[in-house]
């Protein structure tokens, strides 16, 4: 199975350091339940359902603070 990698920017975040999967750009966007993938650990996270890796684009920073 080939691994899909999606690069995201800070403006793509849908919460404090998270992105939603599946995302609207995916061909089968409704293929599994919506989950939030945490990027706060080293700027990368993997969807537990489809294995898509979400990676913060080079030079982008996660918002700081709570």
CHARMM-style PDB file with segment names, atoms N, HN, CA, C and O in Angstrom:
ATOM      1  N   UNK     1       0.844  -1.192   0.000  1.00  0.00      PROA
ATOM      2  CA  UNK     1       0.000   0.000   0.000  1.00  0.00      PROA
ATOM      3  C   UNK     1       0.878   1.240   0.000  1.00  0.00      PROA
ATOM      4  O   UNK     1       1.764   1.378   0.844  1.00  0.00      PROA
ATOM      5  N   UNK     2       0.637   2.138  -0.939  1.00  0.00      PROA
ATOM      6  HN  UNK     2      -0.082   2.027  -1.624  1.00  0.00      PROA
ATOM      7  CA  UNK     2       1.456   3.341  -1.004  1.00  0.00      PROA
ATOM      8  C   UNK     2       0.967   4.344   0.034  1.00  0.00      PROA
ATOM      9  O   UNK     2      -0.227   4.449   0.315  1.00  0.00      PROA
ATOM     10  N   UNK     3       1.904   5.057   0.579  1.00  0.00      PROA
ATOM     11  HN  UNK     3       2.874   4.971   0.351  1.00  0.00      PROA
ATOM     12  CA  UNK     3       1.600   6.013   1.640  1.00  0.00      PROA
ATOM     13  C   UNK     3       1.352   7.383   1.035  1.00  0.00      PROA
ATOM     14  O   UNK     3       2.168   7.875   0.256  1.00  0.00      PROA
ATOM     15  N   UNK     4       0.250   7.993   1.380  1.00  0.00      PROA
ATOM     16  HN  UNK     4      -0.413   7.593   2.013  1.00  0.00      PROA
ATOM     17  CA  UNK     4      -0.072   9.327   0.914  1.00  0.00      PROA
ATOM     18  C   UNK     4       0.426  10.344   1.940  1.00  0.00      PROA
ATOM     19  O   UNK     4       0.210  10.186   3.142  1.00  0.00      PROA
ATOM     20  N   UNK     5       1.093  11.385   1.451  1.00  0.00      PROA
ATOM     21  HN  UNK     5       1.268  11.513   0.475  1.00  0.00      PROA
ATOM     22  CA  UNK     5       1.576  12.442   2.322  1.00  0.00      PROA
ATOM     23  C   UNK     5       0.930  13.747   1.880  1.00  0.00      PROA
ATOM     24  O   UNK     5       0.984  14.111   0.706  1.00  0.00      PROA
ATOM     25  N   UNK     6       0.319  14.446   2.831  1.00  0.00      PROA
ATOM     26  HN  UNK     6       0.276  14.150   3.785  1.00  0.00      PROA
ATOM     27  CA  UNK     6      -0.323  15.723   2.554  1.00  0.00      PROA
ATOM     28  C   UNK     6       0.419  16.792   3.340  1.00  0.00      PROA
ATOM     29  O   UNK     6       0.510  16.720   4.566  1.00  0.00      PROA
ATOM     30  N   UNK     7       0.953  17.790   2.628  1.00  0.00      PROA
ATOM     31  HN  UNK     7       0.879  17.848   1.632  1.00  0.00      PROA
ATOM     32  CA  UNK     7       1.608  18.912   3.311  1.00  0.00      PROA
ATOM     33  C   UNK     7       0.555  19.964   3.607  1.00  0.00      PROA
ATOM     34  O   UNK     7      -0.241  20.319   2.738  1.00  0.00      PROA
ATOM     35  N   UNK     8       0.551  20.460   4.835  1.00  0.00      PROA
ATOM     36  HN  UNK     8       1.197  20.171   5.542  1.00  0.00      PROA
ATOM     37  CA  UNK     8      -0.426  21.458   5.254  1.00  0.00      PROA
ATOM     38  C   UNK     8       0.280  22.712   5.752  1.00  0.00      PROA
ATOM     39  O   UNK     8       1.442  22.677   6.156  1.00  0.00      PROA
ATOM     40  N   UNK     9      -0.450  23.812   5.712  1.00  0.00      PROA
ATOM     41  HN  UNK     9      -1.394  23.841   5.384  1.00  0.00      PROA
ATOM     42  CA  UNK     9       0.067  25.074   6.246  1.00  0.00      PROA
ATOM     43  C   UNK     9      -0.666  25.376   7.545  1.00  0.00      PROA
ATOM     44  O   UNK     9      -1.655  24.722   7.875  1.00  0.00      PROA
ATOM     45  N   UNK    10      -0.187  26.348   8.266  1.00  0.00      PROA
ATOM     46  HN  UNK    10       0.617  26.879   7.998  1.00  0.00      PROA
ATOM     47  CA  UNK    10      -0.814  26.721   9.532  1.00  0.00      PROA
ATOM     48  C   UNK    10      -2.285  27.110   9.329  1.00  0.00      PROA
ATOM     49  O   UNK    10      -3.112  26.872  10.209  1.00  0.00      PROA
ATOM     50  N   UNK    11      -2.615  27.701   8.181  1.00  0.00      PROA
ATOM     51  HN  UNK    11      -1.943  27.894   7.465  1.00  0.00      PROA
ATOM     52  CA  UNK    11      -4.010  28.105   7.940  1.00  0.00      PROA
ATOM     53  C   UNK    11      -4.932  26.910   7.670  1.00  0.00      PROA
ATOM     54  O   UNK    11      -6.154  27.047   7.736  1.00  0.00      PROA
ATOM     55  N   UNK    12      -4.356  25.745   7.368  1.00  0.00      PROA
ATOM     56  HN  UNK    12      -3.364  25.634   7.315  1.00  0.00      PROA
ATOM     57  CA  UNK    12      -5.157  24.536   7.156  1.00  0.00      PROA
ATOM     58  C   UNK    12      -5.584  23.872   8.461  1.00  0.00      PROA
ATOM     59  O   UNK    12      -6.450  22.997   8.457  1.00  0.00      PROA
ATOM     60  N   UNK    13      -4.988  24.278   9.565  1.00  0.00      PROA
ATOM     61  HN  UNK    13      -4.285  24.988   9.569  1.00  0.00      PROA
ATOM     62  CA  UNK    13      -5.297  23.671  10.860  1.00  0.00      PROA
ATOM     63  C   UNK    13      -6.749  23.930  11.233  1.00  0.00      PROA
ATOM     64  O   UNK    13      -7.280  25.013  10.983  1.00  0.00      PROA
ATOM     65  N   UNK    14      -7.385  22.936  11.831  1.00  0.00      PROA
ATOM     66  HN  UNK    14      -6.954  22.057  12.034  1.00  0.00      PROA
ATOM     67  CA  UNK    14      -8.791  23.050  12.198  1.00  0.00      PROA
ATOM     68  C   UNK    14      -8.990  23.034  13.699  1.00  0.00      PROA
ATOM     69  O   UNK    14     -10.085  22.762  14.191  1.00  0.00      PROA
ATOM     70  N   UNK    15      -7.950  23.321  14.400  1.00  0.00      PROA
ATOM     71  HN  UNK    15      -7.061  23.542  14.000  1.00  0.00      PROA
ATOM     72  CA  UNK    15      -7.959  23.351  15.851  1.00  0.00      PROA
ATOM     73  C   UNK    15      -6.533  23.571  16.297  1.00  0.00      PROA
ATOM     74  O   UNK    15      -5.670  23.845  15.463  1.00  0.00      PROA
ATOM     75  N   UNK    16      -6.256  23.462  17.580  1.00  0.00      PROA
ATOM     76  HN  UNK    16      -6.958  23.239  18.257  1.00  0.00      PROA
ATOM     77  CA  UNK    16      -4.900  23.692  18.083  1.00  0.00      PROA
ATOM     78  C   UNK    16      -3.934  22.577  17.664  1.00  0.00      PROA
ATOM     79  O   UNK    16      -3.732  21.607  18.394  1.00  0.00      PROA
ATOM     80  N   UNK    17      -3.346  22.734  16.481  1.00  0.00      PROA
ATOM     81  HN  UNK    17      -3.510  23.522  15.888  1.00  0.00      PROA
ATOM     82  CA  UNK    17      -2.360  21.772  16.003  1.00  0.00      PROA
ATOM     83  C   UNK    17      -2.942  20.518  15.381  1.00  0.00      PROA
ATOM     84  O   UNK    17      -2.270  19.488  15.338  1.00  0.00      PROA
ATOM     85  N   UNK    18      -4.185  20.579  14.894  1.00  0.00      PROA
ATOM     86  HN  UNK    18      -4.731  21.416  14.929  1.00  0.00      PROA
ATOM     87  CA  UNK    18      -4.804  19.393  14.299  1.00  0.00      PROA
ATOM     88  C   UNK    18      -5.394  19.687  12.919  1.00  0.00      PROA
ATOM     89  O   UNK    18      -5.768  20.819  12.614  1.00  0.00      PROA
ATOM     90  N   UNK    19      -5.466  18.643  12.097  1.00  0.00      PROA
ATOM     91  HN  UNK    19      -5.162  17.723  12.345  1.00  0.00      PROA
ATOM     92  CA  UNK    19      -6.155  18.695  10.812  1.00  0.00      PROA
ATOM     93  C   UNK    19      -7.162  17.539  10.784  1.00  0.00      PROA
ATOM     94  O   UNK    19      -6.998  16.541  11.486  1.00  0.00      PROA
ATOM     95  N   UNK    20      -8.191  17.688   9.971  1.00  0.00      PROA
ATOM     96  HN  UNK    20      -8.323  18.499   9.400  1.00  0.00      PROA
ATOM     97  CA  UNK    20      -9.213  16.645   9.861  1.00  0.00      PROA
ATOM     98  C   UNK    20      -8.902  15.708   8.702  1.00  0.00      PROA
ATOM     99  O   UNK    20      -8.426  16.136   7.651  1.00  0.00      PROA
ATOM    100  N   UNK    21      -9.175  14.446   8.905  1.00  0.00      PROA
ATOM    101  HN  UNK    21      -9.562  14.098   9.759  1.00  0.00      PROA
ATOM    102  CA  UNK    21      -9.060  13.442   7.852  1.00  0.00      PROA
ATOM    103  C   UNK    21     -10.334  12.612   7.899  1.00  0.00      PROA
ATOM    104  O   UNK    21     -10.768  12.243   8.990  1.00  0.00      PROA
ATOM    105  N   UNK    22     -10.948  12.304   6.771  1.00  0.00      PROA
ATOM    106  HN  UNK    22     -10.595  12.603   5.884  1.00  0.00      PROA
ATOM    107  CA  UNK    22     -10.515  12.676   5.432  1.00  0.00      PROA
ATOM    108  C   UNK    22     -10.713  14.171   5.182  1.00  0.00      PROA
ATOM    109  O   UNK    22     -11.586  14.807   5.774  1.00  0.00      PROA
ATOM    110  N   UNK    23      -9.884  14.713   4.292  1.00  0.00      PROA
ATOM    111  HN  UNK    23      -9.175  14.196   3.811  1.00  0.00      PROA
ATOM    112  CA  UNK    23     -10.016  16.128   3.979  1.00  0.00      PROA
ATOM    113  C   UNK    23     -10.829  16.274   2.692  1.00  0.00      PROA
ATOM    114  O   UNK    23     -10.919  15.324   1.914  1.00  0.00      PROA
ATOM    115  N   UNK    24     -11.420  17.441   2.457  1.00  0.00      PROA
ATOM    116  HN  UNK    24     -11.347  18.213   3.089  1.00  0.00      PROA
ATOM    117  CA  UNK    24     -12.311  17.624   1.301  1.00  0.00      PROA
ATOM    118  C   UNK    24     -11.637  17.409  -0.057  1.00  0.00      PROA
ATOM    119  O   UNK    24     -12.329  17.188  -1.051  1.00  0.00      PROA
ATOM    120  N   UNK    25     -10.320  17.468  -0.119  1.00  0.00      PROA
ATOM    121  HN  UNK    25      -9.759  17.647   0.689  1.00  0.00      PROA
ATOM    122  CA  UNK    25      -9.631  17.281  -1.396  1.00  0.00      PROA
ATOM    123  C   UNK    25      -9.446  15.806  -1.746  1.00  0.00      PROA
ATOM    124  O   UNK    25      -9.049  15.485  -2.866  1.00  0.00      PROA
ATOM    125  N   UNK    26      -9.726  14.915  -0.812  1.00  0.00      PROA
ATOM    126  HN  UNK    26     -10.049  15.176   0.098  1.00  0.00      PROA
ATOM    127  CA  UNK    26      -9.568  13.484  -1.077  1.00  0.00      PROA
ATOM    128  C   UNK    26     -10.676  12.994  -1.997  1.00  0.00      PROA
ATOM    129  O   UNK    26     -11.823  13.430  -1.900  1.00  0.00      PROA
ATOM    130  N   UNK    27     -10.315  12.083  -2.887  1.00  0.00      PROA
ATOM    131  HN  UNK    27      -9.384  11.728  -2.966  1.00  0.00      PROA
ATOM    132  CA  UNK    27     -11.282  11.539  -3.836  1.00  0.00      PROA
ATOM    133  C   UNK    27     -12.441  10.862  -3.110  1.00  0.00      PROA
ATOM    134  O   UNK    27     -13.602  11.058  -3.470  1.00  0.00      PROA
ATOM    135  N   UNK    28     -12.132  10.080  -2.104  1.00  0.00      PROA
ATOM    136  HN  UNK    28     -11.189   9.921  -1.811  1.00  0.00      PROA
ATOM    137  CA  UNK    28     -13.164   9.400  -1.327  1.00  0.00      PROA
ATOM    138  C   UNK    28     -13.241  10.031   0.057  1.00  0.00      PROA
ATOM    139  O   UNK    28     -12.951   9.388   1.066  1.00  0.00      PROA
ATOM    140  N   UNK    29     -13.634  11.291   0.087  1.00  0.00      PROA
ATOM    141  HN  UNK    29     -13.870  11.814  -0.732  1.00  0.00      PROA
ATOM    142  CA  UNK    29     -13.592  12.054   1.336  1.00  0.00      PROA
ATOM    143  C   UNK    29     -14.489  11.478   2.421  1.00  0.00      PROA
ATOM    144  O   UNK    29     -14.308  11.780   3.600  1.00  0.00      PROA
ATOM    145  N   UNK    30     -15.447  10.659   2.037  1.00  0.00      PROA
ATOM    146  HN  UNK    30     -15.594  10.414   1.079  1.00  0.00      PROA
ATOM    147  CA  UNK    30     -16.339  10.091   3.047  1.00  0.00      PROA
ATOM    148  C   UNK    30     -16.016   8.619   3.317  1.00  0.00      PROA
ATOM    149  O   UNK    30     -16.886   7.870   3.761  1.00  0.00      PROA
ATOM    150  N   UNK    31     -14.799   8.204   3.058  1.00  0.00      PROA
ATOM    151  HN  UNK    31     -14.092   8.812   2.697  1.00  0.00      PROA
ATOM    152  CA  UNK    31     -14.442   6.784   3.152  1.00  0.00      PROA
ATOM    153  C   UNK    31     -14.271   6.271   4.578  1.00  0.00      PROA
ATOM    154  O   UNK    31     -14.290   5.058   4.790  1.00  0.00      PROA
ATOM    155  N   UNK    32     -14.107   7.145   5.554  1.00  0.00      PROA
ATOM    156  HN  UNK    32     -14.091   8.130   5.382  1.00  0.00      PROA
ATOM    157  CA  UNK    32     -14.022   6.724   6.952  1.00  0.00      PROA
ATOM    158  C   UNK    32     -14.506   7.850   7.849  1.00  0.00      PROA
ATOM    159  O   UNK    32     -14.642   8.984   7.391  1.00  0.00      PROA
ATOM    160  N   UNK    33     -14.769   7.562   9.113  1.00  0.00      PROA
ATOM    161  HN  UNK    33     -14.658   6.640   9.486  1.00  0.00      PROA
ATOM    162  CA  UNK    33     -15.231   8.620  10.025  1.00  0.00      PROA
ATOM    163  C   UNK    33     -14.208   9.750  10.126  1.00  0.00      PROA
ATOM    164  O   UNK    33     -13.003   9.523  10.022  1.00  0.00      PROA
ATOM    165  N   UNK    34     -14.698  10.944  10.325  1.00  0.00      PROA
ATOM    166  HN  UNK    34     -15.677  11.128  10.409  1.00  0.00      PROA
ATOM    167  CA  UNK    34     -13.817  12.097  10.475  1.00  0.00      PROA
ATOM    168  C   UNK    34     -13.025  11.982  11.774  1.00  0.00      PROA
ATOM    169  O   UNK    34     -13.592  11.756  12.843  1.00  0.00      PROA
ATOM    170  N   UNK    35     -11.733  12.137  11.666  1.00  0.00      PROA
ATOM    171  HN  UNK    35     -11.273  12.321  10.797  1.00  0.00      PROA
ATOM    172  CA  UNK    35     -10.854  12.131  12.831  1.00  0.00      PROA
ATOM    173  C   UNK    35      -9.944  13.341  12.742  1.00  0.00      PROA
ATOM    174  O   UNK    35      -9.725  13.888  11.661  1.00  0.00      PROA
ATOM    175  N   UNK    36      -9.422  13.751  13.875  1.00  0.00      PROA
ATOM    176  HN  UNK    36      -9.600  13.307  14.753  1.00  0.00      PROA
ATOM    177  CA  UNK    36      -8.478  14.865  13.909  1.00  0.00      PROA
ATOM    178  C   UNK    36      -7.084  14.306  14.168  1.00  0.00      PROA
ATOM    179  O   UNK    36      -6.854  13.575  15.131  1.00  0.00      PROA
ATOM    180  N   UNK    37      -6.164  14.671  13.283  1.00  0.00      PROA
ATOM    181  HN  UNK    37      -6.351  15.266  12.500  1.00  0.00      PROA
ATOM    182  CA  UNK    37      -4.792  14.184  13.358  1.00  0.00      PROA
ATOM    183  C   UNK    37      -3.938  15.266  13.999  1.00  0.00      PROA
ATOM    184  O   UNK    37      -3.893  16.399  13.518  1.00  0.00      PROA
ATOM    185  N   UNK    38      -3.267  14.918  15.075  1.00  0.00      PROA
ATOM    186  HN  UNK    38      -3.303  13.999  15.465  1.00  0.00      PROA
ATOM    187  CA  UNK    38      -2.447  15.847  15.862  1.00  0.00      PROA
ATOM    188  C   UNK    38      -1.082  16.026  15.216  1.00  0.00      PROA
ATOM    189  O   UNK    38      -0.348  15.059  15.015  1.00  0.00      PROA
ATOM    190  N   UNK    39      -0.747  17.274  14.893  1.00  0.00      PROA
ATOM    191  HN  UNK    39      -1.344  18.060  15.056  1.00  0.00      PROA
ATOM    192  CA  UNK    39       0.545  17.582  14.276  1.00  0.00      PROA
ATOM    193  C   UNK    39       1.517  18.219  15.261  1.00  0.00      PROA
ATOM    194  O   UNK    39       2.603  18.649  14.870  1.00  0.00      PROA
ATOM    195  N   UNK    40       1.139  18.284  16.530  1.00  0.00      PROA
ATOM    196  HN  UNK    40       0.257  17.935  16.848  1.00  0.00      PROA
ATOM    197  CA  UNK    40       1.967  18.998  17.499  1.00  0.00      PROA
ATOM    198  C   UNK    40       3.255  18.257  17.869  1.00  0.00      PROA
ATOM    199  O   UNK    40       4.141  18.833  18.500  1.00  0.00      PROA
ATOM    200  N   UNK    41       3.364  16.995  17.483  1.00  0.00      PROA
ATOM    201  HN  UNK    41       2.644  16.526  16.970  1.00  0.00      PROA
ATOM    202  CA  UNK    41       4.577  16.229  17.767  1.00  0.00      PROA
ATOM    203  C   UNK    41       5.421  16.160  16.501  1.00  0.00      PROA
ATOM    204  O   UNK    41       5.144  15.372  15.596  1.00  0.00      PROA
ATOM    205  N   UNK    42       6.438  16.982  16.453  1.00  0.00      PROA
ATOM    206  HN  UNK    42       6.663  17.621  17.188  1.00  0.00      PROA
ATOM    207  CA  UNK    42       7.369  17.018  15.325  1.00  0.00      PROA
ATOM    208  C   UNK    42       6.724  17.448  14.012  1.00  0.00      PROA
ATOM    209  O   UNK    42       7.274  17.186  12.943  1.00  0.00      PROA
ATOM    210  N   UNK    43       5.565  18.104  14.074  1.00  0.00      PROA
ATOM    211  HN  UNK    43       5.118  18.317  14.943  1.00  0.00      PROA
ATOM    212  CA  UNK    43       4.932  18.647  12.878  1.00  0.00      PROA
ATOM    213  C   UNK    43       4.372  17.610  11.926  1.00  0.00      PROA
ATOM    214  O   UNK    43       4.205  17.886  10.738  1.00  0.00      PROA
ATOM    215  N   UNK    44       4.078  16.413  12.433  1.00  0.00      PROA
ATOM    216  HN  UNK    44       4.214  16.189  13.398  1.00  0.00      PROA
ATOM    217  CA  UNK    44       3.603  15.347  11.569  1.00  0.00      PROA
ATOM    218  C   UNK    44       2.671  14.419  12.331  1.00  0.00      PROA
ATOM    219  O   UNK    44       2.833  14.213  13.534  1.00  0.00      PROA
ATOM    220  N   UNK    45       1.698  13.864  11.626  1.00  0.00      PROA
ATOM    221  HN  UNK    45       1.567  14.031  10.649  1.00  0.00      PROA
ATOM    222  CA  UNK    45       0.797  12.897  12.231  1.00  0.00      PROA
ATOM    223  C   UNK    45       0.203  11.991  11.177  1.00  0.00      PROA
ATOM    224  O   UNK    45       0.183  12.340   9.997  1.00  0.00      PROA
ATOM    225  N   UNK    46      -0.283  10.828  11.588  1.00  0.00      PROA
ATOM    226  HN  UNK    46      -0.267  10.545  12.547  1.00  0.00      PROA
ATOM    227  CA  UNK    46      -0.831   9.832  10.662  1.00  0.00      PROA
ATOM    228  C   UNK    46      -2.276   9.512  11.028  1.00  0.00      PROA
ATOM    229  O   UNK    46      -2.612   9.354  12.201  1.00  0.00      PROA
ATOM    230  N   UNK    47      -3.118   9.420  10.011  1.00  0.00      PROA
ATOM    231  HN  UNK    47      -2.844   9.548   9.058  1.00  0.00      PROA
ATOM    232  CA  UNK    47      -4.512   9.028  10.216  1.00  0.00      PROA
ATOM    233  C   UNK    47      -4.558   7.551  10.592  1.00  0.00      PROA
ATOM    234  O   UNK    47      -3.978   6.717   9.896  1.00  0.00      PROA
ATOM    235  N   UNK    48      -5.247   7.216  11.693  1.00  0.00      PROA
ATOM    236  HN  UNK    48      -5.719   7.893  12.259  1.00  0.00      PROA
ATOM    237  CA  UNK    48      -5.314   5.816  12.105  1.00  0.00      PROA
ATOM    238  C   UNK    48      -6.183   4.946  11.190  1.00  0.00      PROA
ATOM    239  O   UNK    48      -6.078   3.720  11.225  1.00  0.00      PROA
ATOM    240  N   UNK    49      -7.036   5.566  10.376  1.00  0.00      PROA
ATOM    241  HN  UNK    49      -7.121   6.562  10.348  1.00  0.00      PROA
ATOM    242  CA  UNK    49      -7.910   4.801   9.479  1.00  0.00      PROA
ATOM    243  C   UNK    49      -7.249   4.510   8.129  1.00  0.00      PROA
ATOM    244  O   UNK    49      -7.158   3.352   7.722  1.00  0.00      PROA
ATOM    245  N   UNK    50      -6.790   5.549   7.437  1.00  0.00      PROA
ATOM    246  HN  UNK    50      -6.864   6.490   7.767  1.00  0.00      PROA
ATOM    247  CA  UNK    50      -6.305   5.350   6.065  1.00  0.00      PROA
ATOM    248  C   UNK    50      -4.788   5.430   5.938  1.00  0.00      PROA
ATOM    249  O   UNK    50      -4.242   5.115   4.881  1.00  0.00      PROA
ATOM    250  N   UNK    51      -4.094   5.849   7.006  1.00  0.00      PROA
ATOM    251  HN  UNK    51      -4.537   6.106   7.866  1.00  0.00      PROA
ATOM    252  CA  UNK    51      -2.639   5.903   6.966  1.00  0.00      PROA
ATOM    253  C   UNK    51      -2.059   7.148   6.323  1.00  0.00      PROA
ATOM    254  O   UNK    51      -0.839   7.276   6.216  1.00  0.00      PROA
ATOM    255  N   UNK    52      -2.919   8.073   5.889  1.00  0.00      PROA
ATOM    256  HN  UNK    52      -3.910   7.968   5.975  1.00  0.00      PROA
ATOM    257  CA  UNK    52      -2.416   9.310   5.291  1.00  0.00      PROA
ATOM    258  C   UNK    52      -1.576  10.053   6.316  1.00  0.00      PROA
ATOM    259  O   UNK    52      -1.976  10.205   7.470  1.00  0.00      PROA
ATOM    260  N   UNK    53      -0.413  10.514   5.886  1.00  0.00      PROA
ATOM    261  HN  UNK    53      -0.088  10.390   4.948  1.00  0.00      PROA
ATOM    262  CA  UNK    53       0.475  11.285   6.753  1.00  0.00      PROA
ATOM    263  C   UNK    53       0.237  12.765   6.459  1.00  0.00      PROA
ATOM    264  O   UNK    53       0.278  13.199   5.308  1.00  0.00      PROA
ATOM    265  N   UNK    54      -0.009  13.517   7.505  1.00  0.00      PROA
ATOM    266  HN  UNK    54      -0.042  13.165   8.440  1.00  0.00      PROA
ATOM    267  CA  UNK    54      -0.145  14.973   7.389  1.00  0.00      PROA
ATOM    268  C   UNK    54       1.114  15.582   7.959  1.00  0.00      PROA
ATOM    269  O   UNK    54       1.512  15.284   9.085  1.00  0.00      PROA
ATOM    270  N   UNK    55       1.741  16.445   7.165  1.00  0.00      PROA
ATOM    271  HN  UNK    55       1.417  16.687   6.250  1.00  0.00      PROA
ATOM    272  CA  UNK    55       3.023  17.033   7.557  1.00  0.00      PROA
ATOM    273  C   UNK    55       2.946  18.546   7.382  1.00  0.00      PROA
ATOM    274  O   UNK    55       2.486  19.047   6.357  1.00  0.00      PROA
ATOM    275  N   UNK    56       3.403  19.254   8.395  1.00  0.00      PROA
ATOM    276  HN  UNK    56       3.777  18.847   9.228  1.00  0.00      PROA
ATOM    277  CA  UNK    56       3.450  20.707   8.317  1.00  0.00      PROA
ATOM    278  C   UNK    56       4.492  21.105   7.282  1.00  0.00      PROA
ATOM    279  O   UNK    56       5.632  20.641   7.332  1.00  0.00      PROA
ATOM    280  N   UNK    57       4.111  21.946   6.362  1.00  0.00      PROA
ATOM    281  HN  UNK    57       3.185  22.323   6.321  1.00  0.00      PROA
ATOM    282  CA  UNK    57       4.992  22.392   5.285  1.00  0.00      PROA
ATOM    283  C   UNK    57       6.236  23.076   5.862  1.00  0.00      PROA
ATOM    284  O   UNK    57       6.158  23.752   6.888  1.00  0.00      PROA
ATOM    285  N   UNK    58       7.364  22.900   5.208  1.00  0.00      PROA
ATOM    286  HN  UNK    58       7.428  22.351   4.374  1.00  0.00      PROA
ATOM    287  CA  UNK    58       8.627  23.491   5.660  1.00  0.00      PROA
ATOM    288  C   UNK    58       8.472  24.999   5.866  1.00  0.00      PROA
ATOM    289  O   UNK    58       7.939  25.701   5.007  1.00  0.00      PROA
ATOM    290  N   UNK    59       8.937  25.478   6.996  1.00  0.00      PROA
ATOM    291  HN  UNK    59       9.370  24.907   7.694  1.00  0.00      PROA
ATOM    292  CA  UNK    59       8.870  26.895   7.313  1.00  0.00      PROA
ATOM    293  C   UNK    59       7.608  27.317   8.043  1.00  0.00      PROA
ATOM    294  O   UNK    59       7.551  28.420   8.587  1.00  0.00      PROA
ATOM    295  N   UNK    60       6.595  26.461   8.066  1.00  0.00      PROA
ATOM    296  HN  UNK    60       6.641  25.565   7.624  1.00  0.00      PROA
ATOM    297  CA  UNK    60       5.352  26.769   8.769  1.00  0.00      PROA
ATOM    298  C   UNK    60       5.515  26.468  10.265  1.00  0.00      PROA
ATOM    299  O   UNK    60       6.244  25.554  10.649  1.00  0.00      PROA
ATOM    300  N   UNK    61       4.847  27.226  11.071  1.00  0.00      PROA
ATOM    301  HN  UNK    61       4.255  27.969  10.759  1.00  0.00      PROA
ATOM    302  CA  UNK    61       4.906  27.049  12.517  1.00  0.00      PROA
ATOM    303  C   UNK    61       3.501  26.804  13.064  1.00  0.00      PROA
ATOM    304  O   UNK    61       2.529  27.404  12.606  1.00  0.00      PROA
ATOM    305  N   UNK    62       3.413  25.918  14.042  1.00  0.00      PROA
ATOM    306  HN  UNK    62       4.203  25.430  14.414  1.00  0.00      PROA
ATOM    307  CA  UNK    62       2.134  25.718  14.729  1.00  0.00      PROA
ATOM    308  C   UNK    62       1.889  26.914  15.646  1.00  0.00      PROA
ATOM    309  O   UNK    62       2.834  27.468  16.210  1.00  0.00      PROA
ATOM    310  N   UNK    63       0.628  27.315  15.798  1.00  0.00      PROA
ATOM    311  HN  UNK    63      -0.140  26.866  15.341  1.00  0.00      PROA
ATOM    312  CA  UNK    63       0.322  28.395  16.733  1.00  0.00      PROA
ATOM    313  C   UNK    63       0.774  28.003  18.135  1.00  0.00      PROA
ATOM    314  O   UNK    63       0.642  26.845  18.530  1.00  0.00      PROA
ATOM    315  N   UNK    64       1.297  28.944  18.873  1.00  0.00      PROA
ATOM    316  HN  UNK    64       1.405  29.885  18.551  1.00  0.00      PROA
ATOM    317  CA  UNK    64       1.763  28.624  20.233  1.00  0.00      PROA
ATOM    318  C   UNK    64       0.760  29.126  21.263  1.00  0.00      PROA
ATOM    319  O   UNK    64      -0.095  29.962  20.972  1.00  0.00      PROA
ATOM    320  N   UNK    65       0.886  28.602  22.450  1.00  0.00      PROA
ATOM    321  HN  UNK    65       1.581  27.922  22.686  1.00  0.00      PROA
ATOM    322  CA  UNK    65       0.028  29.034  23.554  1.00  0.00      PROA
ATOM    323  C   UNK    65      -1.246  28.231  23.640  1.00  0.00      PROA
ATOM    324  O   UNK    65      -1.566  27.442  22.751  1.00  0.00      PROA
ATOM    325  N   UNK    66      -1.963  28.440  24.714  1.00  0.00      PROA
ATOM    326  HN  UNK    66      -1.703  29.081  25.437  1.00  0.00      PROA
ATOM    327  CA  UNK    66      -3.235  27.750  24.937  1.00  0.00      PROA
ATOM    328  C   UNK    66      -4.335  28.752  25.111  1.00  0.00      PROA
ATOM    329  OT1 UNK    66      -5.489  28.374  25.310  1.00  0.00      PROA
TER     330      UNK     66
END
